[in-house]
């Protein structure tokens, strides 16, 4: 599939992306992520590997669009991160357990 990332055209395939990402250790996911195989990678790390460009040269949205079109699952925020009123909320273990069990609701720490 042909896609444009950072104003450069790339011919990407799902098997090609899988081959490039094989054996790559994922960085800490703090924002948008893509699941490749059974591993969740930050989209900027994936973009850097598949394009061989500096991550500052492209946006996460460009990589998310390309990965979605290839059939990969993309995520807006890290797995298991609850959202508070002003973004991710920091929860105590007790509040997290309570929220998972249908308690009164998480309380930010």
N, C-alpha and C positions, 0 to 999 in steps of 0.2 A: 504494500500500500504506500502510496506517495503522500507525504505530509511535509508541512513547512514548520520548522522550528528555528527561531532566531533568524528569520528571513532566508534560511537555506533549505533547499528541498532534500528530503531523505526518502529512500525506498526502504521501508521497514516491513518485516514480516514477524508474525508471532514466534515462529521457531527461531528466527534470527535474534530476537530480543531475549528469548529463553537461553540461547547459547551464550550471548554476551554476558548475561547476569549469572550464569552458572558459576558457583564458587565465590561469588562476590559477597562479602560480609556486609550486612545492612548497617547503616549509620543509625543513630538515634532518631526516631520519627517524632517530629515536633509539630508538623503541619500536615499538608496533603500527602497522601501515601498511595502506593499502588501495590497490589498483591501479585507477585510473580511466582508461580509454583505454589509453595506453601509459605513463602516468606513475604513480609511486608517491608517495602523499601520507601524511603522518602522520594518524592517525584523528582526533586532536583538531583539526587544521586543517580537515578535512572537516566535522566536527561543527559547528565555529564558523561555517563558511560556510553550511551547509544549514539551521541552526537560528537563526542570527543571535544566538546567545547566547555569553556568556563561556565559554571552555573549562573554567573551574573549576566550572561549574554542572552538568556531565554527566561521565560516566565514558567511558573508551575502550571498555569492554565494550558499553555501550549503542549506540554508533556502529557497532562491529563487527557486532553482531547485526543492526542495520538494514541495513547495507551487504551483509552476507551474504544476507539475505532478498531483497534487490533483485538479487542475482546478481553482485555484485562480488567479486573475490578479495581476501581479507584475509590479512595476514602477522603472525606473532607478534613477529618481530624484524627489524632492517634486513637488506636483501639483502647476502649475502656475509659476514655476521658469524658467525664460528665461535663455538661455545659451549665454554667451559672448565668446570671443576668448579664454579666459583662465579660463573658468568655469562659474558658475552662475554670472550674471551681476546684479548689484543693479540699479534699474530703478526708476526714479521719477514717481509720479502718472500721470503726463502729458505725459511722454515718453511711459508709459505702455498703456495709452488710445490711443495714436497715433499709437502704434504698433498694437493694437487690431483692429483699424479702417483702417489699411493698409497704414499708414503714411510712411514717408521717412525712417523709421527704428528706433529702440530704441537706445538711447544714454545713456551710462553708467554714473552714477553720481559719 
